[in-house]
């Protein structure tokens, strides 16, 4: 009597795990949103992370914080030499060395805050995966750290202004007012790029190019009243233009036109203000949309 050999099968617990990725859509478990947990806890977490990063950045370095001033001061030295000794461009602008140094410090804050924020969620992947906290704390802490660096740098700027011979005026007290829209704009961009980077890793090289172009497309090396024609109209759409021009009038040259006047009046300033508000609103919306699934996508 012949028997037919049955094919041997592995026990169920040893069978290969079936891959359902092609059959079922990926469902992300909703995590913490961009905000939440109470404003006091939110502010405390932001400040704690920012101060910790500020202290650890140059921990163990012989020169410490002075390294954070080395790059903008070196850039200032190079640009000042080129535009005053070679191109003779700075002769047309009152107190040009002071204005150039101040603008470099302001833009350096904006660039450092936003460029560092791009990868901030990914850099803190472990924290995002294991802890329940409002995700907006991370990019806001990056901006806060950059703001602390800026405040320290402004001490050097003010000392340079006094040594150079710029007379103090009461408008110097308006420095926090002028910095407020710059910080808010940096927050909006930081939320936007950090939220997009979780899903699209091309954001980092793209924004690096945008940041470089924005440096030359903002009145850092020049003033808007030295520009004419279509270029001036294009520059007027840049939200940084009005901020830097207003700071010039308050801090460096009281005779210079303010931000609104430099743009041509309130009507011409509306597009720049609308763009700034739009960037901030878009940043909040994008980050809130991406925050809940950030842990699963990292």
Secondary structure by P-SEA (a helix, b strand, c coil): cbbbbcccccccccccccccccccccccccccccccccaaaaaaaaaaaaaaaaaaccccccccccccaaaaaaaaaaaaaaacccccccccccaaaaaaaaaaaaaaaaaaaaaaaccccccaaaaaaccccccaaaaaaaaaaaaaaaaaaaaaaaaaaaaaccccccccccccccaaaaaaaaaaaaaaaaaaaacccaaaaaaaaaaaaaaaaccccccccccccaaaaaaaacaaaaaaaaaaaaccccccccccccccccccaaaaaaaaaaaaaaaaaaaaaacccccccc
